[in-house]
């Protein structure tokens, strides 16, 4: 088994690769057995909802067995069954930290071969990091499930954020809205305590802030972070209410006290605005869809739920 540091090298390299080409890379730590990350295809700077699951293996030990055209990766029954039956396309990626190269192959019933107690997958010797055009096209062309399943998959990816909210953590999203650009663009960061996920800049023509949030977070309601809003209002207060400055004492005087002037946020408003960008900081809460999804997903994922019950007719 690869050391934790070696494993991180592969995840980091793939994160950089996909982010560099504008795709969304979302690492899955301990939240999905046998899957290290999900990627979302972004076409012409627009997210498509097409998702691919990645199993990333990093270390030189994965390159010791090879044929003329491929590296041989061996795996057990449990992982093969999970990958083949997964609701998303699953792609195995092996990363060589010494050569900084990565090789991949989709895991299907046709690409896995039984070898006694184990299975093997032959991974072609074509470095995906050196051939981005080819491999991005290959990944985008993988068979996608129907819209219903794609939407369910998106919810499953966000499950960890929903769990944090349900456990009482404050989960926030922050982004800038370029108000003077004809093509709206957003770079979204979602975070809670030490967990943080930042996406590449995405363009959303014809979609406002509210529509963007509904697309990416259909499971959440939003409220403006009051502390951030109050802090951002301080500059406007000083500009609007400044009266005079006492040079002897160094004290500034204002026509109105801040507490009298300040109005708490109502609705979906930015916490600051410099004329070029509006900055939003929003606190998420679970809406009815989010609460219902957690209940449904718990049921569907529970291994203790009996799959088949026999009935006797008389």
C-alpha positions in Angstrom: 0.0 0.0 0.0 1.3 3.4 -0.9 2.3 5.8 1.9 -0.2 8.7 2.5 2.3 11.3 1.1 2.7 9.2 -2.1 -1.1 8.8 -2.5 -1.5 12.6 -2.2 0.9 13.2 -5.1 -1.4 11.4 -7.5 -4.5 13.2 -6.3 -2.8 16.6 -6.5 -1.4 15.9 -10.0 -4.9 15.0 -11.3 -6.5 18.0 -9.5 -4.0 20.3 -11.2 -4.5 18.5 -14.6 -8.3 18.8 -14.7 -8.4 22.3 -13.1 -5.9 23.5 -15.6 -8.3 22.5 -18.4 -11.3 24.1 -16.7 -13.0 20.9 -15.5 -14.3 20.5 -11.9 -12.3 18.2 -9.8 -13.9 17.2 -6.5 -11.9 15.0 -4.2 -13.7 12.4 -2.1 -11.8 11.6 1.0 -13.4 8.9 3.1 -16.9 9.6 1.8 -17.1 7.1 -1.1 -15.6 3.6 -0.8 -13.2 2.9 -3.7 -13.5 6.4 -5.3 -11.0 9.1 -4.8 -12.5 12.0 -6.8 -15.3 13.0 -9.1 -14.8 15.1 -12.2 -17.4 17.1 -14.0 -17.1 17.8 -17.7 -17.0 21.5 -18.5 -17.7 22.3 -22.2 -17.0 25.9 -23.4 -16.6 27.0 -19.8 -20.0 25.7 -18.9 -20.6 22.7 -16.5 -22.4 19.9 -18.3 -23.6 17.7 -15.4 -21.6 14.8 -16.9 -19.7 13.1 -14.1 -16.9 10.6 -14.0 -15.6 8.8 -10.9 -11.8 8.3 -10.5 -9.9 5.7 -8.6 -6.4 7.1 -8.3 -3.4 4.9 -7.4 0.0 6.6 -6.9 3.4 4.9 -6.5 6.1 3.1 -8.5 4.8 -0.3 -7.2 1.9 -0.1 -9.6 4.3 -0.1 -12.6 6.3 -3.2 -11.8 4.2 -5.5 -14.0 3.7 -4.7 -17.6 3.3 -5.9 -21.2 4.6 -4.3 -24.4 1.6 -1.9 -24.5 0.2 -1.7 -21.0 0.8 -1.7 -17.3 -1.0 -4.5 -15.4 -3.0 -3.5 -12.4 -4.4 -6.2 -10.1 -7.4 -5.8 -7.8 -9.8 -7.9 -5.6 -13.4 -9.0 -6.2 -14.9 -6.4 -3.8 -13.4 -3.4 -5.6 -14.2 -4.7 -9.1 -17.8 -5.4 -8.2 -18.2 -1.9 -6.7 -16.6 -0.1 -9.7 -18.5 -2.1 -12.4 -21.8 -1.6 -10.8 -21.2 2.1 -10.0 -23.9 4.6 -11.2 -21.1 6.7 -12.8 -18.4 5.7 -15.2 -15.4 4.7 -13.2 -11.9 5.3 -14.5 -8.8 3.8 -12.9 -5.7 6.2 -12.9 -2.2 5.0 -12.0 0.3 7.8 -11.3 4.1 7.5 -11.3 5.5 10.1 -9.0 9.1 9.6 -10.3 8.2 10.3 -14.0 5.2 12.5 -13.1 3.1 10.6 -15.6 -0.4 9.1 -15.3 -2.2 6.4 -17.2 -5.9 5.5 -17.2 -8.6 3.1 -18.3 -12.3 2.9 -17.8 -13.4 0.0 -15.6 -16.1 -2.1 -17.3 -17.0 -5.8 -17.6 -15.0 -5.8 -20.8 -11.8 -4.3 -19.4 -11.4 -6.4 -16.3 -10.1 -10.0 -16.6 -10.3 -12.8 -14.0 -7.0 -14.3 -12.8 -7.6 -16.9 -10.1 -8.6 -15.1 -6.9 -7.9 -11.6 -8.3 -8.7 -9.5 -11.4 -6.5 -7.6 -13.6 -6.9 -4.4 -15.7 -4.4 -3.6 -18.5 -3.8 0.1 -18.6 -2.4 1.5 -21.9 1.0 3.1 -21.8 -0.3 6.5 -23.0 0.5 9.3 -20.5 -2.8 11.2 -20.1 -1.0 14.3 -18.7 1.0 14.6 -21.9 -2.0 14.0 -24.1 -4.8 16.2 -22.6 -6.7 16.7 -25.8 -7.0 12.9 -26.4 -7.9 12.0 -22.9 -10.3 14.8 -22.2 -12.2 13.7 -25.3 -12.1 10.1 -24.2 -13.5 11.0 -20.7 -16.2 13.3 -22.1 -17.4 10.5 -24.5 -17.9 8.0 -21.8 -21.5 6.7 -21.7 -23.6 8.9 -19.4 -26.7 7.8 -17.5 -30.1 9.4 -18.0 -30.8 12.9 -16.6 -32.5 11.5 -13.5 -29.4 9.5 -12.5 -27.0 12.4 -13.3 -29.0 14.6 -10.9 -28.9 12.0 -8.2 -25.2 11.6 -8.7 -24.7 15.4 -8.2 -26.5 15.2 -4.9 -24.4 12.2 -3.9 -21.2 14.2 -4.5 -22.5 17.0 -2.3 -23.5 14.6 0.5 -20.5 15.5 2.7 -21.6 19.2 2.8 -25.1 18.2 3.6 -23.9 16.0 6.4 -21.8 18.8 7.9 -24.8 21.1 7.9 -27.0 18.4 9.5 -24.3 17.9 12.2 -24.5 21.6 13.1 -21.4 23.0 11.2 -21.7 26.3 9.4 -21.1 25.8 5.7 -20.5 28.8 3.5 -20.1 29.7 -0.1 -18.2 32.7 -1.3 -17.7 34.1 -4.8 -17.3 37.4 -6.7 -19.8 38.6 -9.3 -18.2 40.8 -12.0 -21.0 43.3 -12.5 -19.5 45.1 -15.5 -18.9 42.0 -17.6 -21.3 41.1 -20.4 -20.7 37.4 -19.7 -21.4 36.6 -16.0 -18.6 34.6 -14.4 -18.1 33.1 -11.0 -15.4 31.3 -9.1 -17.1 29.5 -6.2 -15.5 28.4 -3.0 -17.5 26.2 -0.5 -16.0 25.7 2.9 -16.6 24.7 6.5 -13.8 24.9 9.2 -10.8 23.2 7.5 -12.7 21.7 4.6 -12.6 23.8 1.5 -13.3 23.3 -2.2 -12.6 25.9 -4.9 -13.9 25.5 -8.5 -12.4 27.0 -11.7 -14.0 30.2 -13.0 -17.3 29.3 -14.7 -19.3 31.4 -17.1 -23.1 31.5 -16.8 -24.7 33.5 -19.7 -28.2 34.5 -19.0 -28.1 33.2 -15.4 -28.0 35.5 -12.4 -26.6 34.8 -9.0 -29.8 33.1 -7.8 -29.9 30.8 -10.9 -26.3 29.9 -10.5 -26.8 28.9 -6.9 -29.9 26.9 -7.7 -27.9 25.0 -10.4 -24.9 24.1 -8.2 -26.7 23.8 -4.8 -30.3 22.8 -5.4 -30.4 21.2 -1.9 -29.7 24.4 0.0 -31.2 27.7 1.1 -29.0 30.7 1.6 -28.7 33.6 4.0 -26.1 36.4 3.9 -23.3 36.2 6.4 -24.3 39.0 8.8 -20.8 39.6 10.2 -19.2 39.8 6.8 -22.0 42.1 5.6 -21.6 44.4 8.6 -17.8 44.5 8.1 -18.2 45.3 4.4 -20.6 48.1 5.2 -18.0 49.9 7.3 -16.4 51.5 4.3 -19.7 52.8 2.9 -20.6 54.2 6.2 -17.4 56.2 6.5 -17.8 57.5 3.0 -21.4 58.5 3.4 -21.4 59.8 7.0 -18.0 61.4 7.4 -18.2 64.9 8.8 -14.8 66.1 9.9 -11.5 65.2 11.3 -9.9 66.6 14.5 -6.2 67.0 13.7 -5.3 67.5 17.4 -6.9 64.3 18.7 -6.8 62.3 15.5 -10.5 61.5 15.9 -13.0 61.3 13.0 -16.5 62.5 13.4 -19.6 61.2 11.6 -23.1 62.7 11.1 -24.7 59.5 12.3 -23.7 56.6 14.5 -22.9 53.3 12.7 -25.6 51.4 14.5 -28.2 53.9 13.5 -27.0 54.0 9.9 -26.5 50.3 9.3 -29.3 48.1 7.9 -29.0 44.3 8.2 -29.1 42.4 4.9 -32.5 41.4 3.5 -32.6 38.9 0.6 -29.6 37.8 -1.5 -27.2 40.7 -1.4 -23.4 41.1 -1.6 -21.3 41.8 1.5 -19.1 44.3 -0.4 -19.0 46.1 -3.7 -16.1 47.9 -5.2 -17.8 49.0 -8.4 -16.2 46.2 -10.4 -17.1 43.1 -8.4 -19.7 42.2 -5.8 -18.5 39.8 -3.2 -21.0 37.3 -1.7 -20.6 35.3 1.5 -23.6 33.0 2.1 -24.4 30.6 4.8 -26.1 27.4 3.6 -29.0 25.5 5.2 -30.7 22.4 4.1 -33.9 22.9 2.2 -36.7 20.3 1.8 -34.8 18.7 -1.1 -31.6 18.4 0.9 -33.4 16.9 4.0 -35.3 14.5 1.8 -32.2 13.4 -0.1 -30.4 12.5 3.1 -33.3 10.3 4.2 -33.6 8.6 0.8 -29.8 8.2 0.4 -29.5 6.7 3.9 -32.2 4.2 3.0 -30.7 3.3 -0.4 -27.2 3.0 1.1 -28.1 0.9 4.1 -26.7 -2.6 3.7 -29.0 -3.8 6.5 -32.1 -3.2 4.5 -33.4 -6.5 3.3 -33.3 -6.6 -0.5 -35.8 -9.4 -1.1 -38.7 -10.7 1.0 -40.5 -14.0 0.2 -44.2 -14.2 0.3 -46.4 -17.3 0.3 -49.7 -17.2 -1.5 -52.5 -19.5 -0.3 
